[in-house]
């Protein structure tokens, strides 16, 4: 049948003729009521007679309808075939794949093994004890070696279970863990350096200029306030000087008219007049009385007419004379006239 389908048997395998060399031949030829689709089995690993090749046989009995056993059919799974065809394309240099009968441990001496396509591996030969490492990882411990990997049970038939293990030497696993931890540490240090650099850059190019500008603005505001205070003092000094000049050179009739006109001021006009006497500016009076500029100009015009002055400067001169003389201005008229600020 093999020759018919161009499948040549092993050149040194003569078990099709020498049944005494077939492992457990009598046991496999024992009649059984198991359905054929469940009667397949996988033998233990053994060496082909006359060769160094180690194989496992996948067997199916040839059985008649009446239960008569006519023989066995199947195929071999050699260690060389398993090693070549199941080599894994992976980045692990010393990866080991084991397929062994399921037991409390893993009998590596009875397992088919393979490694990587680009590396090499040393298949263990003793019984490996399985211990959980947490998660899905399993530690496989032998007499003189240890491995880390994953392990799963797989059922080939109703009566046979195998354990598949994919692992690497524990030294490689520890080196990978150390490399990962070192990489994470370097990434953390890089992130920390980047954050520190960003903070320094932000402080140097954004915060520091902003603080410097704020400090400069604060100093400028203080300087401006000092200048305004100095200007106010200078104005008070100038008004005092003008008062002295007016006492010596002003016309008594004009000042008398000024005094006589103060009682004729309305309450609003008197408040504006008192502001000028106190040395306030027009803008300060507008803000203090909460009136419009046009309203202030209207009242200024009325004040000038009632006091007999022609300008704000002349009004301030007479007010300085009034203040320097220690006299208080007469009371204003009780009624108030003129336009009011729109609300």
C-alpha positions as CSV (number, residue, x, y, z in Angstrom):
1,X,0.0,0.0,0.0
2,X,2.9,2.4,0.8
3,X,4.6,1.6,-2.5
4,X,1.3,2.1,-4.3
5,X,1.1,5.7,-2.9
6,X,4.8,6.3,-3.4
7,X,5.4,6.3,0.3
8,X,8.5,4.2,1.0
9,X,9.0,2.7,4.5
10,X,12.1,3.3,6.5
11,X,15.0,1.6,4.8
12,X,15.9,-0.3,8.0
13,X,12.4,-0.8,9.4
14,X,11.2,-4.3,8.9
15,X,8.6,-4.4,11.6
16,X,5.9,-5.0,9.0
17,X,7.5,-8.4,8.7
18,X,8.9,-8.8,12.2
19,X,6.0,-8.3,14.6
20,X,8.1,-9.4,17.5
21,X,10.1,-6.1,17.2
22,X,6.8,-4.0,17.3
23,X,6.4,-2.5,20.7
24,X,3.5,-4.0,22.6
25,X,2.2,-5.7,19.5
26,X,0.1,-8.2,21.4
27,X,-1.6,-5.5,23.4
28,X,-2.5,-3.5,20.3
29,X,-3.9,-6.6,18.6
30,X,-6.2,-7.4,21.5
31,X,-9.8,-7.2,20.3
32,X,-11.8,-4.2,21.7
33,X,-15.3,-2.9,21.4
34,X,-14.1,0.8,21.1
35,X,-15.4,2.4,17.9
36,X,-12.7,2.8,15.3
37,X,-12.9,6.6,15.3
38,X,-11.9,6.4,19.0
39,X,-9.5,3.5,18.8
40,X,-6.5,5.4,17.6
41,X,-3.6,5.8,20.0
42,X,0.0,7.2,20.2
43,X,2.7,4.9,21.5
44,X,5.5,5.8,23.8
45,X,8.8,7.0,22.2
46,X,11.2,4.2,21.3
47,X,14.2,3.7,19.1
48,X,13.7,2.0,15.7
49,X,15.6,-1.3,15.7
50,X,18.9,-1.0,14.1
51,X,18.8,2.8,14.0
52,X,19.3,5.7,16.3
53,X,16.1,7.3,15.3
54,X,13.5,7.7,18.1
55,X,9.9,7.7,17.1
56,X,6.3,7.4,18.3
57,X,3.7,5.5,16.4
58,X,0.2,6.8,15.6
59,X,-1.8,3.6,15.4
60,X,-5.3,2.5,14.2
61,X,-6.4,-1.1,14.4
62,X,-7.5,-3.0,11.3
63,X,-10.7,-4.7,12.6
64,X,-13.5,-6.5,10.8
65,X,-17.2,-6.2,11.4
66,X,-17.1,-9.3,13.6
67,X,-14.3,-7.8,15.7
68,X,-11.5,-9.9,14.1
69,X,-8.2,-8.2,14.3
70,X,-6.3,-8.2,11.0
71,X,-3.4,-5.9,11.9
72,X,-2.4,-2.3,12.6
73,X,-2.0,0.8,10.4
74,X,-0.7,4.2,11.0
75,X,2.4,6.3,10.7
76,X,5.5,7.3,12.7
77,X,6.3,10.6,14.3
78,X,10.1,10.8,14.5
79,X,12.1,13.1,16.8
80,X,14.0,14.4,13.8
81,X,10.7,15.1,12.0
82,X,9.2,16.8,15.1
83,X,12.4,18.8,15.6
84,X,12.6,20.1,12.0
85,X,8.9,20.7,11.3
86,X,7.9,22.2,14.6
87,X,10.9,24.6,15.1
88,X,9.5,27.9,16.2
89,X,10.3,31.3,14.5
90,X,10.8,33.3,17.6
91,X,13.1,35.8,19.2
92,X,14.0,33.5,22.1
93,X,17.4,31.9,21.4
94,X,17.0,28.9,23.6
95,X,13.3,28.1,23.3
96,X,12.3,24.5,24.0
97,X,9.0,22.9,23.0
98,X,8.1,19.5,24.7
99,X,5.2,17.1,24.0
100,X,5.1,14.4,26.7
101,X,2.5,12.1,28.2
102,X,0.5,13.8,30.9
103,X,1.5,13.0,34.5
104,X,2.0,14.7,37.8
105,X,5.2,16.1,36.3
106,X,6.6,16.2,32.8
107,X,8.8,13.3,31.8
108,X,11.2,15.0,29.4
109,X,12.9,11.8,28.5
110,X,9.7,10.5,26.9
111,X,8.8,13.8,25.2
112,X,9.2,14.9,21.6
113,X,11.1,18.2,21.5
114,X,11.9,21.1,19.2
115,X,13.6,24.4,19.4
116,X,13.8,27.5,17.3
117,X,14.5,28.0,13.6
118,X,17.5,30.3,14.2
119,X,18.9,29.1,17.4
120,X,19.8,25.9,19.3
121,X,18.3,24.1,22.3
122,X,19.3,21.4,24.8
123,X,16.4,19.1,25.5
124,X,16.1,18.1,29.1
125,X,16.2,14.4,29.9
126,X,14.8,14.1,33.4
127,X,11.4,14.5,35.0
128,X,10.5,18.2,35.5
129,X,8.3,19.3,38.4
130,X,5.7,21.9,37.5
131,X,5.2,24.9,39.8
132,X,3.0,28.0,39.2
133,X,4.8,31.3,38.9
134,X,1.7,33.4,38.9
135,X,-0.5,34.3,36.0
136,X,-0.1,31.9,33.2
137,X,3.6,31.2,33.7
138,X,4.8,27.8,35.0
139,X,8.2,26.9,36.4
140,X,9.6,23.5,35.3
141,X,12.3,22.3,37.7
142,X,14.7,19.4,37.0
143,X,17.5,17.9,38.9
144,X,20.2,20.2,37.5
145,X,18.2,22.7,35.4
146,X,15.1,25.0,35.6
147,X,12.9,26.5,33.0
148,X,10.1,29.1,32.8
149,X,7.2,29.0,30.3
150,X,3.7,27.9,29.7
151,X,2.1,24.5,30.0
152,X,-1.2,23.1,28.7
153,X,-2.9,19.8,28.7
154,X,-4.2,18.4,25.4
155,X,-6.3,15.3,25.0
156,X,-5.5,13.1,21.9
157,X,-8.1,10.4,22.6
158,X,-10.5,9.2,25.3
159,X,-7.7,7.4,27.1
160,X,-4.6,9.5,26.3
161,X,-3.7,13.0,27.5
162,X,-0.5,14.8,26.7
163,X,1.1,17.9,28.1
164,X,2.6,20.6,25.8
165,X,5.2,22.9,27.3
166,X,6.9,25.8,25.8
167,X,9.7,27.2,27.9
168,X,13.1,28.9,28.1
169,X,16.0,28.4,30.6
170,X,15.5,30.2,33.9
171,X,18.7,32.1,33.4
172,X,17.3,33.5,30.1
173,X,14.0,34.3,31.8
174,X,15.8,36.2,34.6
175,X,17.9,38.1,32.1
176,X,14.8,39.1,30.2
177,X,13.1,40.3,33.4
178,X,16.2,42.3,34.3
179,X,16.3,43.7,30.7
180,X,12.6,44.7,30.9
181,X,13.1,46.3,34.3
182,X,16.1,48.1,33.2
183,X,14.3,49.3,30.1
184,X,11.3,50.5,32.2
185,X,13.8,52.3,34.5
186,X,15.4,54.0,31.6
187,X,12.1,55.0,30.2
188,X,11.1,56.3,33.6
189,X,14.3,58.3,33.9
190,X,13.8,59.7,30.4
191,X,10.3,60.8,31.2
192,X,11.5,62.3,34.5
193,X,14.3,64.1,32.6
194,X,11.8,65.3,30.0
195,X,9.4,66.6,32.6
196,X,12.3,68.4,34.5
197,X,13.5,69.8,31.2
198,X,10.0,71.0,30.3
199,X,9.6,72.6,33.8
200,X,12.9,74.3,33.5
201,X,12.1,75.5,30.0
202,X,8.7,76.7,31.1
203,X,10.1,78.5,34.1
204,X,13.0,80.1,32.2
205,X,11.1,81.2,29.1
206,X,7.6,81.8,30.4
207,X,7.3,82.1,34.2
208,X,10.5,84.1,34.7
209,X,9.8,86.7,32.0
210,X,6.2,87.0,33.4
211,X,7.5,87.5,36.9
212,X,10.1,90.0,35.7
213,X,7.5,91.9,33.7
214,X,5.2,91.8,36.7
215,X,7.9,93.2,39.0
216,X,8.8,95.9,36.4
217,X,5.1,96.9,36.1
218,X,4.9,97.0,39.9
219,X,8.0,99.2,40.2
220,X,6.7,101.4,37.3
221,X,3.3,101.8,39.1
222,X,5.1,102.7,42.3
223,X,7.3,105.2,40.4
224,X,4.2,106.6,38.7
225,X,2.4,107.0,42.0
226,X,5.4,108.8,43.5
227,X,5.5,111.1,40.5
228,X,1.8,111.8,40.9
229,X,2.3,112.5,44.5
230,X,5.2,114.8,43.7
231,X,3.1,116.6,41.1
232,X,0.4,117.0,43.6
233,X,2.8,118.5,46.1
234,X,4.2,120.7,43.4
235,X,0.7,121.8,42.5
236,X,-0.1,122.6,46.1
237,X,3.2,124.5,46.3
238,X,2.3,126.4,43.1
239,X,-1.2,127.2,44.4
240,X,0.3,128.5,47.6
241,X,2.7,130.6,45.6
242,X,-0.1,131.9,43.5
243,X,-2.1,132.7,46.6
244,X,0.8,134.8,47.9
245,X,1.0,136.5,44.5
246,X,-2.7,137.2,44.5
247,X,-2.6,138.6,48.1
248,X,0.0,141.0,46.9
249,X,-1.0,141.7,43.3
250,X,-4.6,140.7,42.8
251,X,-7.4,143.1,42.4
252,X,-9.5,143.3,45.7
253,X,-12.7,143.8,43.8
254,X,-12.4,140.6,41.8
255,X,-11.7,138.6,44.9
256,X,-14.6,140.2,46.7
257,X,-16.9,139.3,43.7
258,X,-15.5,135.7,44.1
259,X,-16.4,135.6,47.8
260,X,-19.9,137.1,47.2
261,X,-20.6,134.5,44.5
262,X,-19.9,131.4,46.6
263,X,-23.3,131.5,48.5
264,X,-25.1,131.5,45.1
265,X,-23.7,128.1,44.1
266,X,-26.1,125.2,44.1
267,X,-25.3,122.1,46.2
268,X,-23.8,120.3,43.2
269,X,-21.8,123.4,42.1
270,X,-20.6,123.8,45.7
271,X,-19.4,120.2,45.8
272,X,-17.5,120.8,42.6
273,X,-16.1,124.1,43.9
274,X,-15.0,122.3,47.1
275,X,-13.2,119.7,45.0
276,X,-11.3,122.4,43.2
277,X,-10.5,124.1,46.5
278,X,-9.2,120.8,47.8
279,X,-6.9,120.5,44.8
280,X,-8.7,117.8,42.9
281,X,-8.5,117.5,39.2
282,X,-11.5,117.5,36.8
283,X,-11.2,113.7,36.3
284,X,-11.1,113.0,40.0
285,X,-14.2,115.2,40.6
286,X,-16.1,113.4,37.8
287,X,-15.3,110.0,39.4
288,X,-16.0,111.3,43.0
289,X,-19.4,112.8,42.1
290,X,-20.3,110.1,39.5
291,X,-21.2,112.6,36.8
292,X,-20.4,113.0,33.1
293,X,-17.8,115.2,31.6
294,X,-20.4,117.3,29.9
295,X,-22.2,117.8,33.2
296,X,-19.0,119.0,34.8
297,X,-18.4,121.5,32.0
298,X,-22.0,122.8,32.4
299,X,-21.5,123.3,36.1
300,X,-18.0,124.9,35.6
301,X,-19.6,127.4,33.3
302,X,-22.2,128.4,35.9
303,X,-19.5,128.5,38.6
304,X,-17.3,130.8,36.6
305,X,-20.3,133.2,35.9
306,X,-21.4,133.2,39.6
307,X,-17.9,133.7,40.9
308,X,-16.8,136.2,38.3
309,X,-13.8,134.2,37.1
310,X,-12.8,133.5,33.6
311,X,-10.9,130.2,33.9
312,X,-10.2,127.3,36.2
313,X,-6.8,128.7,36.8
314,X,-8.2,131.9,38.2
315,X,-10.7,130.0,40.3
316,X,-7.8,127.9,41.8
317,X,-5.8,131.1,42.5
318,X,-8.7,132.6,44.5
319,X,-9.3,129.3,46.2
320,X,-5.6,129.2,47.3
321,X,-6.0,132.8,48.7
322,X,-9.1,131.7,50.5
323,X,-7.3,128.6,52.0
324,X,-4.2,130.5,52.9
325,X,-6.1,133.2,54.7
326,X,-7.7,130.6,57.0
327,X,-11.2,131.7,56.0
328,X,-14.0,129.2,55.2
329,X,-16.1,129.6,52.1
330,X,-19.7,130.9,52.7
331,X,-22.5,128.4,52.6
332,X,-24.1,127.7,49.2
333,X,-27.7,128.3,48.2
334,X,-30.2,125.6,49.3
335,X,-31.6,124.9,45.8
336,X,-29.8,123.1,43.0
337,X,-30.2,123.6,39.3
338,X,-28.6,122.4,36.1
339,X,-28.6,119.1,34.1
340,X,-28.3,115.9,36.0
341,X,-26.4,112.8,35.0
342,X,-28.6,110.3,33.2
343,X,-29.1,107.1,35.2
